[in-house]
Amino acid sequence: QVQLVESGGGLVQAGDSLRLSCAASGGTLGSYIMGWFRQAPGKEREFVAQITWSTGRQVYGDSMKGRLTISRDTAKDTVWLQMNSLKPEDTAIYYCAAARLNGQYVYWGQGTQVTVSS
């Protein structure tokens, strides 16, 4: 079973950058897709970005497109989410997740809070 622990969230001002990290343990990630989702108060969970561990292929959601870079460190079993030009509407809990190659997300982290002030 894969365990995921997010870190790097916090309170920032509009226009700032933030890098989230997701440390994975307990499994071999070569057969997974690693993703980031977010959920704001009163809203549904939203896809942010994903990366296929074995190939590095990246896919981005529409809400933050152009302001994101997802990457992974295969030596450290860590996924990074670099977020730039943050906006108050980016305020949410950000979750790291692991999906099987069929796209089904099966493991989730506990989330890290990102708050962007105007």
ChimeraX commands (.cxc) that place a marker at each C-alpha (Angstrom):
marker #1 position 0.00,0.00,0.00 radius 0.5
marker #1 position 1.31,3.43,-0.94 radius 0.5
marker #1 position 1.40,6.17,1.68 radius 0.5
marker #1 position 1.45,9.79,0.56 radius 0.5
marker #1 position 2.42,12.80,2.66 radius 0.5
marker #1 position 2.03,16.33,1.32 radius 0.5
marker #1 position 3.90,19.37,2.53 radius 0.5
marker #1 position 4.71,22.90,1.46 radius 0.5
marker #1 position 1.35,24.58,1.85 radius 0.5
marker #1 position 0.91,27.86,3.65 radius 0.5
marker #1 position -0.32,31.44,3.52 radius 0.5
marker #1 position 0.96,33.53,0.63 radius 0.5
marker #1 position 0.00,36.72,-1.14 radius 0.5
marker #1 position -1.50,36.99,-4.59 radius 0.5
marker #1 position 1.20,36.75,-7.21 radius 0.5
marker #1 position 3.50,34.63,-5.06 radius 0.5
marker #1 position 4.78,31.18,-5.88 radius 0.5
marker #1 position 4.61,28.00,-3.84 radius 0.5
marker #1 position 6.01,24.53,-4.28 radius 0.5
marker #1 position 4.16,21.57,-2.86 radius 0.5
marker #1 position 5.77,18.21,-2.34 radius 0.5
marker #1 position 4.37,14.73,-1.99 radius 0.5
marker #1 position 6.55,12.05,-0.45 radius 0.5
marker #1 position 5.55,8.49,-1.28 radius 0.5
marker #1 position 6.41,5.32,0.57 radius 0.5
marker #1 position 5.33,1.73,0.86 radius 0.5
marker #1 position 5.26,0.79,-2.79 radius 0.5
marker #1 position 6.94,0.91,-6.17 radius 0.5
marker #1 position 5.71,3.92,-8.07 radius 0.5
marker #1 position 6.72,2.74,-11.53 radius 0.5
marker #1 position 3.21,1.49,-12.22 radius 0.5
marker #1 position 1.41,4.57,-11.01 radius 0.5
marker #1 position 0.25,7.96,-12.16 radius 0.5
marker #1 position 0.80,10.63,-9.52 radius 0.5
marker #1 position -1.69,13.45,-9.38 radius 0.5
marker #1 position -2.63,16.61,-7.55 radius 0.5
marker #1 position -6.18,17.65,-6.79 radius 0.5
marker #1 position -7.61,20.53,-4.82 radius 0.5
marker #1 position -10.82,21.24,-2.95 radius 0.5
marker #1 position -12.01,24.65,-1.89 radius 0.5
marker #1 position -14.67,25.14,0.79 radius 0.5
marker #1 position -18.10,24.36,-0.56 radius 0.5
marker #1 position -16.76,23.15,-3.89 radius 0.5
marker #1 position -16.12,19.77,-5.43 radius 0.5
marker #1 position -12.67,18.29,-5.66 radius 0.5
marker #1 position -10.90,19.45,-8.80 radius 0.5
marker #1 position -8.13,17.89,-10.85 radius 0.5
marker #1 position -4.98,20.01,-10.98 radius 0.5
marker #1 position -2.21,18.00,-12.65 radius 0.5
marker #1 position -0.75,14.53,-13.03 radius 0.5
marker #1 position 2.46,12.88,-14.08 radius 0.5
marker #1 position 3.07,9.32,-15.20 radius 0.5
marker #1 position 5.87,8.04,-13.02 radius 0.5
marker #1 position 7.55,5.82,-15.59 radius 0.5
marker #1 position 7.53,8.23,-18.52 radius 0.5
marker #1 position 7.26,11.69,-16.97 radius 0.5
marker #1 position 4.28,12.54,-19.15 radius 0.5
marker #1 position 2.42,15.51,-17.71 radius 0.5
marker #1 position -1.24,16.45,-17.91 radius 0.5
marker #1 position -2.66,19.69,-16.54 radius 0.5
marker #1 position -6.16,20.72,-15.61 radius 0.5
marker #1 position -7.68,23.88,-17.00 radius 0.5
marker #1 position -8.01,25.89,-13.79 radius 0.5
marker #1 position -4.32,26.57,-13.24 radius 0.5
marker #1 position -2.93,25.80,-16.67 radius 0.5
marker #1 position 0.10,27.89,-17.55 radius 0.5
marker #1 position 0.92,28.55,-13.93 radius 0.5
marker #1 position 1.93,25.02,-12.93 radius 0.5
marker #1 position 4.75,22.58,-13.31 radius 0.5
marker #1 position 4.49,19.02,-12.02 radius 0.5
marker #1 position 7.65,16.99,-11.72 radius 0.5
marker #1 position 8.97,13.95,-9.93 radius 0.5
marker #1 position 12.20,12.81,-8.36 radius 0.5
marker #1 position 12.51,9.10,-8.92 radius 0.5
marker #1 position 15.40,8.77,-6.49 radius 0.5
marker #1 position 13.43,10.35,-3.65 radius 0.5
marker #1 position 9.96,9.02,-4.55 radius 0.5
marker #1 position 8.70,12.57,-4.41 radius 0.5
marker #1 position 6.35,14.54,-6.62 radius 0.5
marker #1 position 6.55,18.32,-6.82 radius 0.5
marker #1 position 3.93,20.86,-7.80 radius 0.5
marker #1 position 5.33,24.28,-8.59 radius 0.5
marker #1 position 2.58,26.92,-8.56 radius 0.5
marker #1 position 3.22,30.44,-9.82 radius 0.5
marker #1 position 1.22,33.67,-9.97 radius 0.5
marker #1 position -1.13,32.42,-7.29 radius 0.5
marker #1 position -4.59,33.95,-7.02 radius 0.5
marker #1 position -7.03,34.11,-4.11 radius 0.5
marker #1 position -9.25,31.64,-5.96 radius 0.5
marker #1 position -6.44,29.11,-5.72 radius 0.5
marker #1 position -7.12,28.86,-1.99 radius 0.5
marker #1 position -7.91,25.22,-1.25 radius 0.5
marker #1 position -6.67,22.04,0.32 radius 0.5
marker #1 position -4.31,20.37,-2.13 radius 0.5
marker #1 position -4.18,16.59,-2.21 radius 0.5
marker #1 position -1.64,14.23,-3.67 radius 0.5
marker #1 position -2.93,10.96,-5.07 radius 0.5
marker #1 position -1.71,7.84,-6.84 radius 0.5
marker #1 position -3.59,6.17,-9.64 radius 0.5
marker #1 position -3.17,2.85,-11.31 radius 0.5
marker #1 position -2.40,3.06,-15.00 radius 0.5
marker #1 position -6.10,2.66,-15.78 radius 0.5
marker #1 position -6.56,6.12,-14.28 radius 0.5
marker #1 position -8.31,5.06,-11.08 radius 0.5
marker #1 position -6.96,7.00,-8.13 radius 0.5
marker #1 position -6.63,4.63,-5.21 radius 0.5
marker #1 position -4.29,6.27,-2.68 radius 0.5
marker #1 position -4.64,9.75,-1.21 radius 0.5
marker #1 position -2.63,11.95,1.08 radius 0.5
marker #1 position -4.08,13.95,3.95 radius 0.5
marker #1 position -3.83,17.25,2.09 radius 0.5
marker #1 position -2.02,20.52,2.63 radius 0.5
marker #1 position -3.73,23.89,2.97 radius 0.5
marker #1 position -2.88,26.67,0.54 radius 0.5
marker #1 position -4.28,30.10,1.32 radius 0.5
marker #1 position -3.74,33.03,-1.04 radius 0.5
marker #1 position -4.53,36.48,0.29 radius 0.5
marker #1 position -5.41,39.41,-1.95 radius 0.5
marker link #1:1,2 radius 0.2
marker link #1:2,3 radius 0.2
marker link #1:3,4 radius 0.2
marker link #1:4,5 radius 0.2
marker link #1:5,6 radius 0.2
marker link #1:6,7 radius 0.2
marker link #1:7,8 radius 0.2
marker link #1:8,9 radius 0.2
marker link #1:9,10 radius 0.2
marker link #1:10,11 radius 0.2
marker link #1:11,12 radius 0.2
marker link #1:12,13 radius 0.2
marker link #1:13,14 radius 0.2
marker link #1:14,15 radius 0.2
marker link #1:15,16 radius 0.2
marker link #1:16,17 radius 0.2
marker link #1:17,18 radius 0.2
marker link #1:18,19 radius 0.2
marker link #1:19,20 radius 0.2
marker link #1:20,21 radius 0.2
marker link #1:21,22 radius 0.2
marker link #1:22,23 radius 0.2
marker link #1:23,24 radius 0.2
marker link #1:24,25 radius 0.2
marker link #1:25,26 radius 0.2
marker link #1:26,27 radius 0.2
marker link #1:27,28 radius 0.2
marker link #1:28,29 radius 0.2
marker link #1:29,30 radius 0.2
marker link #1:30,31 radius 0.2
marker link #1:31,32 radius 0.2
marker link #1:32,33 radius 0.2
marker link #1:33,34 radius 0.2
marker link #1:34,35 radius 0.2
marker link #1:35,36 radius 0.2
marker link #1:36,37 radius 0.2
marker link #1:37,38 radius 0.2
marker link #1:38,39 radius 0.2
marker link #1:39,40 radius 0.2
marker link #1:40,41 radius 0.2
marker link #1:41,42 radius 0.2
marker link #1:42,43 radius 0.2
marker link #1:43,44 radius 0.2
marker link #1:44,45 radius 0.2
marker link #1:45,46 radius 0.2
marker link #1:46,47 radius 0.2
marker link #1:47,48 radius 0.2
marker link #1:48,49 radius 0.2
marker link #1:49,50 radius 0.2
marker link #1:50,51 radius 0.2
marker link #1:51,52 radius 0.2
marker link #1:52,53 radius 0.2
marker link #1:53,54 radius 0.2
marker link #1:54,55 radius 0.2
marker link #1:55,56 radius 0.2
marker link #1:56,57 radius 0.2
marker link #1:57,58 radius 0.2
marker link #1:58,59 radius 0.2
marker link #1:59,60 radius 0.2
marker link #1:60,61 radius 0.2
marker link #1:61,62 radius 0.2
marker link #1:62,63 radius 0.2
marker link #1:63,64 radius 0.2
marker link #1:64,65 radius 0.2
marker link #1:65,66 radius 0.2
marker link #1:66,67 radius 0.2
marker link #1:67,68 radius 0.2
marker link #1:68,69 radius 0.2
marker link #1:69,70 radius 0.2
marker link #1:70,71 radius 0.2
marker link #1:71,72 radius 0.2
marker link #1:72,73 radius 0.2
marker link #1:73,74 radius 0.2
marker link #1:74,75 radius 0.2
marker link #1:75,76 radius 0.2
marker link #1:76,77 radius 0.2
marker link #1:77,78 radius 0.2
marker link #1:78,79 radius 0.2
marker link #1:79,80 radius 0.2
marker link #1:80,81 radius 0.2
marker link #1:81,82 radius 0.2
marker link #1:82,83 radius 0.2
marker link #1:83,84 radius 0.2
marker link #1:84,85 radius 0.2
marker link #1:85,86 radius 0.2
marker link #1:86,87 radius 0.2
marker link #1:87,88 radius 0.2
marker link #1:88,89 radius 0.2
marker link #1:89,90 radius 0.2
marker link #1:90,91 radius 0.2
marker link #1:91,92 radius 0.2
marker link #1:92,93 radius 0.2
marker link #1:93,94 radius 0.2
marker link #1:94,95 radius 0.2
marker link #1:95,96 radius 0.2
marker link #1:96,97 radius 0.2
marker link #1:97,98 radius 0.2
marker link #1:98,99 radius 0.2
marker link #1:99,100 radius 0.2
marker link #1:100,101 radius 0.2
marker link #1:101,102 radius 0.2
marker link #1:102,103 radius 0.2
marker link #1:103,104 radius 0.2
marker link #1:104,105 radius 0.2
marker link #1:105,106 radius 0.2
marker link #1:106,107 radius 0.2
marker link #1:107,108 radius 0.2
marker link #1:108,109 radius 0.2
marker link #1:109,110 radius 0.2
marker link #1:110,111 radius 0.2
marker link #1:111,112 radius 0.2
marker link #1:112,113 radius 0.2
marker link #1:113,114 radius 0.2
marker link #1:114,115 radius 0.2
marker link #1:115,116 radius 0.2
marker link #1:116,117 radius 0.2
marker link #1:117,118 radius 0.2
view
